[in-house]
Amino acid sequence: TAFLACGAVAYLAAQHGTATRAQRLLAPAFVLLAGVSVTHLIWLARDEHVHGSMLAFWVAMTPPILGVQIQAAADRARGQLEGIRDQLEDRVKERTAELA
């Protein structure tokens, strides 16, 4: 349920028009991760040992999901950095105008 809650938060956060592709894919990635986790738990409940196919399932699903999460975080950090840089440039312009 934690992954589904993260997916809901990510979905709501990506509703603004400036969301990047990775930020829009973050919610489905969390839902997919929840699905993989549930599949794993069901598999463990039905069988006592984990087959190699379950390991392959995790290996196939985890890197793309992690990549989406990293890219979404990088996009958000880049956006915040650009906003701070723009504020600094405006402040420098104001101070330069005051000194001129």
C-alpha positions in Angstrom: 0.0 0.0 0.0 2.9 2.4 0.5 3.8 2.1 -3.2 0.3 2.9 -4.1 0.3 5.9 -1.8 3.5 7.1 -3.4 1.9 6.6 -6.8 -1.0 8.7 -5.8 1.2 11.5 -4.5 3.3 11.4 -7.6 0.2 11.5 -9.8 -1.1 14.6 -8.0 2.3 16.3 -8.2 2.5 15.7 -11.9 -0.8 17.3 -12.7 0.7 20.8 -13.4 1.5 21.6 -17.0 5.2 21.8 -16.6 5.7 18.2 -15.4 8.4 16.4 -17.4 7.9 13.0 -19.0 9.8 11.3 -16.1 7.6 13.0 -13.5 4.5 11.9 -15.4 5.8 8.3 -15.5 6.6 8.3 -11.8 3.1 7.4 -10.7 2.8 4.4 -13.1 6.2 3.3 -12.0 5.2 3.1 -8.4 2.0 1.2 -9.3 4.1 -1.2 -11.3 6.4 -1.7 -8.4 3.4 -2.4 -6.2 2.2 -5.0 -8.7 5.6 -6.6 -8.8 5.7 -6.7 -4.9 2.2 -8.2 -4.7 3.1 -10.8 -7.4 6.2 -11.7 -5.4 4.3 -12.1 -2.1 1.6 -14.2 -3.8 4.4 -16.4 -5.3 6.0 -16.8 -1.9 2.6 -17.6 -0.3 2.0 -20.4 -2.9 5.5 -21.8 -2.9 8.1 -22.0 -0.2 11.1 -21.4 -2.4 11.8 -18.6 -4.9 12.4 -19.7 -8.4 15.0 -18.2 -10.7 12.2 -16.7 -12.8 11.1 -14.5 -9.9 14.7 -13.2 -9.6 14.7 -12.5 -13.3 11.3 -10.7 -12.9 12.8 -8.4 -10.3 16.0 -7.9 -12.3 13.9 -6.9 -15.4 11.6 -4.6 -13.6 13.8 -2.8 -11.0 16.3 -0.9 -13.2 13.7 0.9 -15.4 11.6 1.8 -12.4 14.7 3.1 -10.5 15.7 5.0 -13.6 12.4 6.8 -13.8 12.6 7.7 -10.1 16.2 9.1 -10.5 15.2 11.1 -13.6 12.1 12.5 -12.0 14.2 13.7 -9.0 16.8 15.2 -11.2 14.2 17.0 -13.2 12.7 18.4 -10.1 16.1 19.5 -8.7 17.0 21.1 -12.0 13.7 23.1 -12.0 14.4 24.3 -8.5 17.9 25.3 -9.4 16.7 27.2 -12.5 14.2 29.1 -10.3 16.8 30.0 -7.8 19.2 31.1 -10.6 16.5 33.3 -12.1 15.8 34.9 -8.7 19.5 35.6 -8.3 19.7 37.1 -11.8 16.8 39.4 -11.0 18.3 40.5 -7.8 21.7 41.3 -9.5 19.8 43.4 -12.1 18.0 45.3 -9.3 21.2 45.9 -7.4 23.1 47.0 -10.6 20.3 49.4 -11.4 20.4 50.8 -7.8 24.2 51.4 -8.1 24.0 53.0 -11.6 
